[in-house]
Amino acid sequence: MRPRRLSLGEMKYPTFLILVPAFIILISFMYHRNLVKLPTFRYLHENCTDHLKNIENTVVKQNPTKMELQINEILNKLDQLIPNVTFTHMNSTTSAKKSIAILLNPKDKYCIGDNITVQLDMYDYLGNRKKYGGDFLTARIFSPELKAGSSGAIEDLNNGSYLVHFTLFWEGRIQFSLLLNHPSEAVSALWRAKNGGYKHVHHTGKFTNGTHEEQTECGFQVELSKELCKYLDQRDEEFFYCIKPVHLPCEAFTELTSQFTQYTYLTELENSLLIRSNVRLEIPKTFTSIDVGHCNKNDTLTKEKCTTGFKYHFPGGYFLQNTWNPLFCKMTPYKTMDEINTCLKGKLLYLIGDSTMRQWMDYLMDTVKTLKYFNLYGGGGPVTRLALDMDRNIKIQMKKHGNPYIVLSFYTFKEDAYITKQIDAIAGNKYTAIAFTFGMHFRLFPLHIFIRRALNIRKAIERLLIRSPDTKVVIKTENTSEMNKDYEKLSDFHGYIQYSVLNYIFQDLNVGVVNAWDMTVAYASNNIHPPREVIKNEVSMFLTYIC
């Protein structure tokens, strides 16, 4: 099959294009070389109905709702941007070892603030030049001795070559890392697999009544021949199902657990691209490092403190001495207990998300010794956490983001609530701040689940800011991960797609953004749970927004 070529139409190549393949054009909507804003997506009116098979009477809707049209709009736009390629042998796929990175227009002298470009020319395993793009790439510059790093913005030329744009933010010797995470052939297969269905995860629900207990299969799609318990939210069009227990009512649903399955939507040949030796490989360079001087440049530009108001930039900052420096605003590095206490005094914090948000809670508890946990008598798993400082009137609550939430042991479903519902339950005021994240647990499911949730969360934030415009809301984006196993289910490709969707959906909202994706690429943390240095900067960014 001939690969589908991507048409940029009248788009100008962006200065802050993001770091990956052709589909990244989705969020180049914000910054172009001449600051031209791209047109927003147009409705494509094609139904994505696979998630509707369990709706009342099991009949697919003929008249899609506004929500479904919005979801289809984003899905179809993405589908047009994903490389549509097939292959019959691994030899015809992109090879990191055979590809080459070239520094364009090299100079004898580089200065802080200079922009440089690296060209990537991609080849297959037989040494043939690739004729199309779509590879999943990441790029960074770094100086280990300075504890410095920054992401590169990657421009896909759709002909087998890429331009990687870097800005030199610090003085010293700078090294380069240019990674082929997945070839375009794997990207095409992963996109198809992600949207193939729900068989990567098996959910089991527990129903209880006194001493009697039954367990049944649950999920976003279950066997239609059985009588079902339907847990539907008509307003938000959210859905979840369990097979009805024999002797208990649907209201007796109390706990849920999830297990990874061995099911694959990929062929044996496609899976051969997703073994560790073929993932996240360094591309050879014709150069080594460069030395950057100060050159007497005036770098005393005064930046305003970071404030809420969604602004997308990539890269959006850089690390220097393990401190994050946003490009267009100033972050306050909250390092001590006294500094954090001064910020948090009198505040109510609601943290919502997954284990990466729990890292924020753990960091605050470790750093601020005056905070004490209040025992909510939760037993194991992703329980709600509550911390108090009675003297300073500080309250911090941490709750999970709601289903899907993959936990191998049973956890309470009765206290589960989507981020949307949690935000709706908060009155809000000038003392209240909300931070949330969601992403990793969604990687195993079709993208429409994530899109629907993101759209609903945006609506909940809009409702909150109408009733309480003084409430601060901060989004923490998804971060990169280890990429060492289960690529079909958990690849950073899925995370990057979701990161792109989130940036599109939340544009123009009066919220703060902690760009954990940018930070973890720049830091090269490569861990689903970033190290303490990254978490410290994420929390400092959050506190800068709210204080």
N, C-alpha and C positions, 0 to 999 in steps of 0.2 A: 504494500500500500504506500502510495506517495504521501510523505508527511504533509500535514496541513500547515501552510505558511500563514504567519500572523500579519495582519494588515494594521499598520499604525495610522492609516488614514492621514489626517492633517496634524497628528500629534507631533510636537517638537520633542527631540530627545531631552529628557529631564536631567537637571543637575543632581537632583536628589532621588533618582530612581532607586528602588530598593534592590536587595542583593540577590535576587534569584533569577529564574528563567522567564520565559515569555509571559507566563500568567501574572507576573508581578506588575504588569501594566495596570492591573485592577486598581492599585492604590497610588499610581503616579498622578492621581487626579489633583494633587495639591501644588507641587512645585516643579516648574519647568524653567528652562534656561531663561526664558523671557517672562516667567511668572504667568504663563497662560494656564487658565483653569480648564480642565477637560469637561466636556458635557457629561452629565450623569447618565446612568443606564436608562434605556427605554424599556418599557414593558414588552416582553416577548410573547406573553400569553400562551405559553406552553406548560401543560400541567406536569408537575412532578407528583404523581399520585401514589407512589409506592407506600407512603406512610399512611394512606387513607383506607387501606384494605380492611381495617378493623373498625371503621366508623359504623355508626348505626346502619343496620340492614346490610352491612358489608357491601355497599354499592359505592363505587367511586363517584365523587361529586362531579356533576356536569358543569356547574357554575362555580368556578374557583372563587374563594374569598379574596379580599384585598391582601391579606397576609400571604396566601398561597401565591398570588401573583408576584408579590415582592420577593418571595423565596425563589420562585422560578426565574425571575429576572436575574438575580445574582447567580444562580446555578448555571443558567444558559450562557451568561456572559463569561463565566469562568471556563465553562466547557469549550467555548470558542478559543480560549487562550491557552489551554493545556495542549501540549504536542500530541497529535493523534498519529502514532507510529507503531508499526509492528516490525518484528525481526524474526529471522529463522535460525540465527546463530549468534552467540555472544560476540564473535569476532567483528560483527557489524555495528556493535554498540560503542559508545564513547569510552575511550581508555584514558585515564588520568596520566598514566606513564608515558603514553605516546603523544599526549598534548603538550603544549608549550606556552609559557607566559613570557611576554616581552615588555620591557619598560619603554614606553614611547618618549621620544624627544629627551633622552637623558642629558643631564647637565653636570658640570663640574661642581656647581654650588647650589644647594637648596636652602631655602629660608622658611622659617615659621610662617604659615599662612599660604604657602604655595599649594597649588593643585597639581596632582600628577595623575597620569593614566597608564594603566597596564593593559595590554591586549592579550586575550586568551584565544589561541587558535586550537580548536579541538579536532582530534583524530580518533579513528577507531582502532581496534587491536591489530589490524593488518596494516596500519599506517596510512590509511586513506583519509583524506580531509572530510570532516563532517560538513554536510550541506544545509543543515537546519539546526535550530537552537533548542531551547527547552530544558537544558540540563539544570539540575538543582545545585547551585553553587553558593558558597559563602566566602567572604574575603575580609581580611583584617590586616592592619599594620600594628606593630608592637615593639616595645623596648623593654625587655625583661628587667634590666637593672634599674629602670625608672618606674617599674610597675605601671606601664602605660600601654594603652591599646585603643584602637578605634576601628569601627566597621568600614567596609568599602561599599560603595553603591555600584551595582552591576547593571550594565546596559546590554541587552540581548539584541544583536544585529540580525538575528534570524537566518544566518548563513553559516553557522558553525563557529563564528567568532563573537567575542564579548569584549566590551570595554569596561574596565574596573576603575572607578574614580575615587581617589583618596585626597583628603586634605591633610597637610602636615601641621599638626597642632602643637608639637613640642620639639624642643631642641635635643639633639643627640643622635645616636645611631639607630636607625629604624629598619626592622626586618619585615618580611611579607609572608603571609599565609594565604594561599589560594586553594580552596578545597572543592573537589568534585564529590558532592555527597551522594548523588544518584545521577546516572545518565538519563537523557531524555526518554529513552526506551523504558526505564524503570518508572520515571515520573508518569508516563502514560498508563502503565499497568497499575500503579498505586492509586491514581485517580479513579480508574474503573473499579478497583477493589474497594476503595473507601465508600463508594456509592452503590456497591453491589447488594447490600442488605445488612441484616442485623446478626449474622451468625458468628461473629467474632467473640460474642459474650453470651453466656447463659445465666439468666437471672432466676433465683429461687425465692419465692415469697413464703413467709411463715404466718399462718393464721392461728390464733389462740383464743380459747374460751375456758378460763379456769385452768384445769389440768389437761384439757384436751387440746391437741395441736395437730395441724395438718400443714404439709408443704406442697406447693404446686409451682409449675413453671410460670414465669412472668416475663414481660418484655415490652418493647415498643411494637412488636408484632408477634403474635402467638397463634397457635393452631385454631382455625376458625370452626372446626367441627365440634369443639367443646363449648360448654357454657362458660361465658367470660364474666369476670369482674372488670368493669371499665372505669378507670380513674381519669376522668376527662375534665378539662377546664375549658368551658365554652368560650369565655372571653379571649383567653390567650391562645386557644386552639392547641393546647398541650394535651398529651395523651400517654397513657401507660395502661397495660393490661395484665391480668393474671387469670389463669384457668381457675374457675370457681371451685373451691374445696367441696367435698361431698357433703360434709355434715356441718359446715360453718358458713355464716353469711359473709358477704364481701367486706362488711364493716369490721370484721375480725382481723383484717390484715394489719400486722404489727411490725414485722421485721423483714429485711431484704438482704440478700447476699448475691454476689456476682462472681463468676468464674470465667477465666479465659478459656476459649475452646481451641482446638487444633484445626478448625475449618479454614480453608484458604480459597480465595476467589482467583488465585493466580495459577498459571500453568507451571509445570516443572521448569520450563525454560525461563519463564519470568522470575521464578523464585531463585534461579541461579545467579541473577543480578543482585540479590538481596542477602548475600552471605557476607560475613564481616570483612573478608579480604577485598570485597568490591565496594565498600561503603566508606565515605568520608576520607578520600585519598588526596594527598598533596599533589598539585600539578607542578612539574619541573619548571624552573625559571632560568632564563639566560643571564640573570643578574643575581646578586646576593643581597646586599643591603645598601642603604644610602645614609649619608651624614647630613644632618640638618642643623643649620646655624641660626642665630637670632637675627643677624643682618641689620641690627639697629632699627628693627621695625617697631612701630608704635603699637603695643599690644595692651594698652591701658584702657581699652574700651569699657565703659561702665555699663553693666547689664542690670536690668531690673530683676527683682526677685521673681521667681517662677510663680505664676498665678494660674488659676483654673481658666479654661477656655481651650477646647481641643485644637491643637496645632500639630500637624504631622510633619516631621522632618526625618530624613534618613540619610546619613547618620545624624542622630540628634545630640551627640555628645561624645566624650572620650574620657578614658581613665588616665590619670596621672597621679603617681604615688598612691594608687588604689583608691583615689577619690574621683567620683563622677563629676564631670564638668559639662553641663548642658550648653549647647551652642548659643541659644538665643535668650537665655535667662540665667539667673544666679541661684544655685542650690545652696542652702545652709547645711553644712555637714554637722549634724547633731551627733556628737561623739561621747558625751558624758551623761551621767544620770541627772545632774543638775540642769543641763541644757534641755534634755528631753522633758523633765518634770516641769520646767518653766513653760514649755510649749503646751503640754497636755493639761495643765492645771485647769480644772473646771470643765473638762471636755468629756463627751460621750462618744466613744469610737465603736463602730460596728464593722468588723472585719468578716467578709464573706468569701468563701472560696474553697480551695483544696489544700493539700499539704504544703504547697509553696506559700500560701497565705498564713498557714500555721507557723511557718518559719518566721514571719513578721512577729507573731504573737510571742514565740519563743525568744526572739531577739530582745523584744521589749521587756519581757520578764527577766531575762538574764542581766540586762543592763540597768534596769530601774528596780533596785532592790526594795523600794517602798511599795511596789505593786504586789498584791497577794491574791492567790487564787481563791475564789469562793467555791466551795464544794457543791456541785450540782448533782452529785451521785450518779454520774454517767459511768457506764461500765465498758471500757475498752472502745476500740474503733474510733470513728470520726465524731466524737462527742462534742457537744457545745461546751465552750470554755468561757469562764467569766473571771475577770481580774478587777480588783478594786484598790483604790488608795483613798481611804476615808478622809484623811487629813487634807488632801488636795482636791477632793471631789472628782476623782478620775474613775471612769468606768470603761473597760474594754471587753467587748464580747466577740467571740469568734465562733462562727457557725459554718458548716459545709454548704456548698452551693446547691445541693439538691440533685436529684436523679438526672442524668446518669452519674453515678459515683461508684467506682469499682472498688469494692472491699471484699476480701475473701472470707471474712467472718460475717455473721449476721449483725446488722445495726438497725436501730429503731427507724421505722418508716413513718410512724405517727408524728414525730417531731420534724419530719423532713419538710422543707419549703424551698421552692425555687427562689432565686435571687429576686425575681420580680415581686413575689409575695412578701419577701422580707423587707424590701424597700417600701412597698405599699403600707406596711405595718409601722413604719417609722414616721412620727409626726414631723420631726426636724425642727431645728432652730440654729442660731448662730453658734451654739456650743456643740453641735452635732457634726460628726464627720463619718462618712461611709467609704470604705475601700473594698473593692471586690475583684475577683479574678475567676476565670473559668476557661478550660481548654484541654488540658491533658486527658481528662476522663472522657472527653468528647471525641478524641482522635479515633476511637474504635468504632464509630457510628457514622452513618451517612451524614453528609454535610448539612442537609436540611434541618437536622436536629439542632445543630449549633446556630444556624442562621435564624431559625424561629426564636430560639432563646435570646439571642442578641437583639433582635427586633423588639421583643417583649420587654427586655431590660431597658432599652432606650425609652420606650413609652413610660415605664415606671419612673425613670429618672425625670422625664418631662413633667409627669404628674407631681413628683416630689418638689421640683424647683418652682412649680406654680404655687403650691401651698406653702413652701418654705424656701424662698430664694437664697437665704443665708446659709443653708446647709451645704457643706462641702462634700463633693463626690469625687472619688479618685479611682481610676481604672488601672489595675496592674495587668499588663499584657502577658501572654504566655511566654515562657522562656524556652531556650534550647535544652536538649537532653543528651544522654549518653550515646544514643544511636549505636548500641552494641548488640541488640537482639530484637526480635519481634517487629521487624521493619514494616511488614504489611499492616500491622495494627498501630504501631507507635512511632513511626518515622517522623522526624522533624519536618518532612514535607507536609504531612497532615497539619502539624502545628503552624507551619508558615501560611498555608492556605487559610486557616482559621484566624491567624494574626492579620492577614490581609483583609478578610471579611470584617473583622472587628474595627479596623481602621476606617473602612468605608462607612459602616453603619453608624459609628459614633462621631463622625465628623460634625463640626459646628455646634456640638453640645458644650455647655458651660461646665466642663468637668476637667480634672487634672489627669494626666497620663504618666504612669511610671512605665517606661518602655523597657520591660525586662528582656524582650527579644534583642533589642539593640545592645543593651548592657551585657548580656551573656555571650553574644557574638564577639563583642569588643574584648571581653575578658577571657574568652575561650574557656568558659567554665565546663561546658560539655557534661552537664549533670542535671537530671531532672530536679534535684534539690541543690541550687547554687550554693557556693561556699559563703561563709559568714561575711567576707569582705563585700560581696555583691549584695547580700541581704541588707547590710548596714547602709549601703548607698540607696537601695530601694526605699528603705524606711526613712532615710533623710529626705529623699525626694517627696515622699508622702507628707512628712511633717512640714516641709517647706510650703506645700500647697495650703495646709490647714492652719498654719500659725502666722 
